[in-house]
Structures are given as C-alpha cells and as structure tokens.
Amino acid sequence: MLVPLTRQTFEQIIPLIATAPQYSYYWGKFPEFLRRLLISVVAVVVVLLLGLFLGEGFDPLRFLLVIITGLYWFWSPVYWASRRNLEVRRYKYSGFWQGRVLDVFVTEELIGTEENVNNRGELVIVENRERCLNLEVGDETGFTTLLQVPLRRTHKGIVAGQIAQMVVMSNQPDLSRIAKSSDIYIPRLNIWVSDYPYLQHDVFNQVSRKLTQAEEDDYPAKRVVKTRRRRR
C-alpha cells in the first residue's frame, strides 16, 4: 500500500526543528560531548584574541560571539539535526508506505580502526566492529529497500512476514521513483527500526491508524463489486 501524503502532513511528520529524540541522537555519548566542549573552549579563546587585536570597537560583537561559541556544545545538536531534517524535507512529494518484512539478518560491520602498541612494542591496528541488523522490506509491486542499523535487543522479535510501515519520499508526483525512505515501524511489535529518528512517532501513528482503517473499510466494498461482476 502506498498512499500520497499532503505537504502539510509530511511537514508534521518530519519537523523542521529538531525533536527531543533527534537532539539526543546528535548529543551522542560522553566523547562526543567532550569534543563539542573542546570546540567551544577553543572558539571562545579565538574570539577573545581577536578582541585584543581589533580593539574596543570589536567589543559589542565579541560579547555576542563569546555567547554563541561558548554554548556551541549545547546548541550544535539542534543545528545538525535540523539540517538533516531540512535535507529530507526538500523532496517535493511523499507517501505512507505499508508492506512486509522480507528478510532479517545480522552482520558485523567495520566502524573504525585504532593503532595500538603491543607488549613487544610493535604497532598493531585494531579493528572496531559493530553488529548490525539488516532489515529488507517490500510490497506486492516489487519495491524493496534494505535498512541497516546497529543491533538492539528490541529487534529480537522481528521476523519475515510482519507488516512494516514507513514514509517514502520522491521528486515524482506519482511516487514512481522512491529517492529516500524513513525509519521503519513494525506495528505488531510496536517498535521502530532506525539509525536516525526522522519521524515524529505520535503523528505517524495517527496517520497510520487513519489510512489503514480506511483501507480496511474499503476492502469489503471492493470484494462485493468483484462478486457482482462474477454473477453477471
């Protein structure tokens, strides 16, 4: 099932300004926080040094720049999440998609390398790997897509055949060519499969209930029409 969404609904599902889950995603772990804090400190020092060279005429702007750069560690997650949302919102058309899980498998992916010295003083390269869930979904039209995300405990119950829902985006009015897809929702388990949480879950669930109910209400009518045609 693929149902076009209005622009208004699409912008409600994927907001322009970062949501709390999106902010949390870019907040990251403690090392990411320390990196942002270091950037803030260095930026403040640079602004203060510029103030010494440029004199008193720079004071009003220096005060503003010190506040902005000093709080970089706090507001930068909002900036990066909002920028990512904007990239998706640039697609002209969108639709609510419902299909099924076709395949589920786990792989180990290389996420980085580190150089360490062993007991004999030799330089060795250590590979950092992460277990990832690979989720392939598709529908009766032949459309398929594969989403790879870090493996979580909540993914344990996902099996082939379960209903899967998401938002798809395109620059074609008839959505004939899908350019981007969102995180995937599994209604039976009430879980989301995603790396970055593009969608506002409460708004998406409202749209999902409305469209799936409309599809169910319309199904008996379609079946009656087919039966009448056969009797003729």
Legacy VTK file of the C-alpha trace (Angstrom):
# vtk DataFile Version 3.0
C-alpha trace
ASCII
DATASET POLYDATA
POINTS 232 float
0.000 0.000 0.000
1.289 3.429 -0.960
-0.823 6.496 -0.147
0.377 10.021 -1.070
0.670 12.451 1.828
-0.168 16.131 1.725
2.667 18.575 2.187
1.191 19.691 5.490
1.087 16.150 6.868
4.612 15.443 5.654
5.964 18.517 7.419
4.181 17.485 10.613
5.712 14.019 10.488
9.216 15.360 9.744
9.517 18.722 11.528
11.968 21.415 10.582
13.322 21.951 14.095
14.935 19.019 15.895
12.743 16.907 18.169
13.914 15.561 21.526
14.930 12.123 20.113
16.802 13.813 17.272
18.576 16.133 19.713
19.517 13.108 21.818
20.873 11.344 18.723
23.278 14.180 17.950
24.097 14.747 21.613
25.852 11.409 21.443
27.937 9.769 24.123
30.412 11.357 26.512
33.318 11.511 24.000
31.127 13.466 21.561
30.174 15.887 24.334
33.848 16.430 25.220
34.643 17.096 21.566
31.943 19.776 21.350
33.078 21.285 24.648
36.653 21.490 23.372
35.440 23.233 20.208
33.557 25.745 22.387
36.622 26.492 24.500
38.915 26.921 21.510
36.372 29.136 19.726
35.980 31.387 22.781
39.762 31.772 23.057
39.983 32.714 19.367
37.243 35.342 19.767
38.975 36.843 22.821
42.292 37.018 20.973
40.597 38.759 18.061
39.198 41.272 20.528
42.712 42.128 21.712
43.874 42.826 18.180
40.781 44.675 16.949
40.357 46.945 19.972
37.290 48.344 21.736
35.274 48.697 18.545
35.000 44.922 18.439
33.574 44.673 21.982
29.818 44.514 21.143
30.356 41.809 18.510
32.857 39.998 20.720
30.286 39.685 23.506
27.782 38.115 21.117
30.343 35.750 19.592
31.531 34.625 23.017
27.968 33.628 23.951
27.384 31.799 20.652
30.690 29.940 20.584
30.655 29.277 24.327
27.315 27.491 24.022
28.252 25.532 20.904
28.311 22.312 22.948
24.643 22.898 23.799
23.047 24.160 20.563
25.033 22.258 17.933
22.872 19.078 18.199
19.837 21.203 17.317
21.676 22.637 14.307
22.857 19.289 12.920
19.518 17.549 13.452
17.568 20.431 11.892
19.950 20.462 8.938
19.385 16.738 8.412
15.624 17.230 8.582
15.863 20.012 6.015
17.706 17.745 3.588
14.792 15.297 3.702
12.091 17.966 3.561
13.498 19.172 0.238
11.800 16.264 -1.511
8.649 17.540 -3.160
6.397 14.521 -2.632
5.942 11.864 -0.003
3.766 8.891 0.779
2.741 6.471 3.508
4.053 3.028 2.613
2.985 -0.319 4.022
4.498 -3.638 3.068
6.061 -6.610 4.783
9.389 -7.726 6.152
11.099 -9.837 3.502
14.330 -10.752 5.258
16.145 -10.150 8.549
19.825 -10.935 9.135
22.732 -9.780 11.288
26.179 -8.758 10.073
29.347 -7.365 11.633
30.422 -4.051 10.130
33.755 -2.252 10.432
33.143 1.122 12.107
36.737 2.239 12.647
40.337 1.296 13.385
42.753 2.147 16.166
46.548 2.000 16.326
47.943 0.389 19.488
51.301 -0.882 20.663
51.503 -4.486 21.872
53.749 -5.911 24.625
56.664 -6.259 22.234
56.493 -2.614 21.176
55.033 -3.392 17.773
52.413 -1.183 16.194
49.188 -3.080 15.588
45.921 -1.992 14.045
42.788 -2.938 15.967
39.510 -3.096 14.047
36.351 -1.889 15.783
33.330 -3.792 14.579
29.651 -3.479 15.385
26.837 -5.973 14.997
24.159 -4.572 12.715
20.615 -5.577 11.876
19.798 -5.706 8.165
16.090 -5.337 7.507
14.721 -5.822 3.992
11.117 -4.787 3.343
8.991 -4.813 0.208
5.489 -4.899 -1.234
3.433 -6.525 -3.962
4.611 -4.023 -6.595
8.169 -5.318 -6.400
9.549 -2.359 -4.476
12.186 -3.348 -1.910
14.603 -1.473 0.305
17.252 -2.514 2.830
17.865 -0.678 6.090
20.983 -1.344 8.163
21.079 -0.185 11.789
23.021 -1.045 14.961
21.596 -4.180 16.546
19.376 -3.629 19.597
17.598 -6.018 21.975
14.227 -4.753 20.761
14.980 -6.141 17.289
14.837 -9.715 18.574
11.178 -10.309 17.681
11.375 -9.147 14.057
10.715 -11.949 11.566
9.865 -12.193 7.892
6.204 -11.661 7.035
5.448 -8.977 9.602
3.809 -5.740 8.434
6.223 -2.824 8.030
5.381 0.856 7.612
7.394 3.946 6.739
7.367 7.241 4.880
8.876 7.361 1.403
9.993 10.484 -0.457
10.285 11.327 -4.132
10.546 14.170 -6.612
7.994 12.450 -8.858
4.312 13.395 -8.351
3.187 9.761 -8.722
5.934 8.474 -6.401
7.088 6.174 -9.177
10.724 6.598 -8.178
11.491 6.467 -4.461
14.523 8.581 -3.589
14.522 8.272 0.206
12.816 6.275 2.924
12.449 6.901 6.649
12.853 4.733 9.710
10.649 1.627 9.699
7.790 0.897 12.097
6.719 -2.668 12.954
3.120 -2.328 14.272
2.872 -5.857 15.660
5.837 -5.281 17.981
5.295 -1.522 18.372
8.983 -0.883 17.692
10.955 1.393 15.402
13.957 0.316 13.379
16.183 3.277 12.658
19.603 4.796 12.986
18.364 8.390 12.916
14.763 9.044 14.121
13.371 11.056 11.210
9.690 10.744 12.121
7.560 12.124 14.918
6.159 8.840 16.149
2.861 10.118 17.546
1.967 11.950 14.328
2.976 8.988 12.177
0.887 6.594 14.269
-2.158 8.827 13.850
-1.696 8.838 10.073
-1.121 5.083 10.109
-4.334 4.323 12.011
-6.358 6.610 9.773
-5.075 5.198 6.478
-5.102 1.530 7.474
-8.655 1.875 8.818
-9.734 3.494 5.561
-8.150 0.627 3.645
-9.942 -1.967 5.780
-13.290 -0.181 5.401
-12.835 -0.045 1.643
-11.849 -3.709 1.266
-15.341 -5.282 1.736
-16.795 -2.887 -0.847
-14.177 -3.954 -3.363
-14.923 -7.606 -2.661
-18.671 -7.082 -3.221
-18.054 -5.414 -6.565
-15.955 -8.370 -7.734
-18.662 -10.835 -6.631
-21.381 -8.976 -8.540
-19.281 -8.961 -11.691
-18.889 -12.702 -11.479
-22.688 -13.216 -11.186
-23.246 -11.260 -14.356
LINES 1 233
232 0 1 2 3 4 5 6 7 8 9 10 11 12 13 14 15 16 17 18 19 20 21 22 23 24 25 26 27 28 29 30 31 32 33 34 35 36 37 38 39 40 41 42 43 44 45 46 47 48 49 50 51 52 53 54 55 56 57 58 59 60 61 62 63 64 65 66 67 68 69 70 71 72 73 74 75 76 77 78 79 80 81 82 83 84 85 86 87 88 89 90 91 92 93 94 95 96 97 98 99 100 101 102 103 104 105 106 107 108 109 110 111 112 113 114 115 116 117 118 119 120 121 122 123 124 125 126 127 128 129 130 131 132 133 134 135 136 137 138 139 140 141 142 143 144 145 146 147 148 149 150 151 152 153 154 155 156 157 158 159 160 161 162 163 164 165 166 167 168 169 170 171 172 173 174 175 176 177 178 179 180 181 182 183 184 185 186 187 188 189 190 191 192 193 194 195 196 197 198 199 200 201 202 203 204 205 206 207 208 209 210 211 212 213 214 215 216 217 218 219 220 221 222 223 224 225 226 227 228 229 230 231
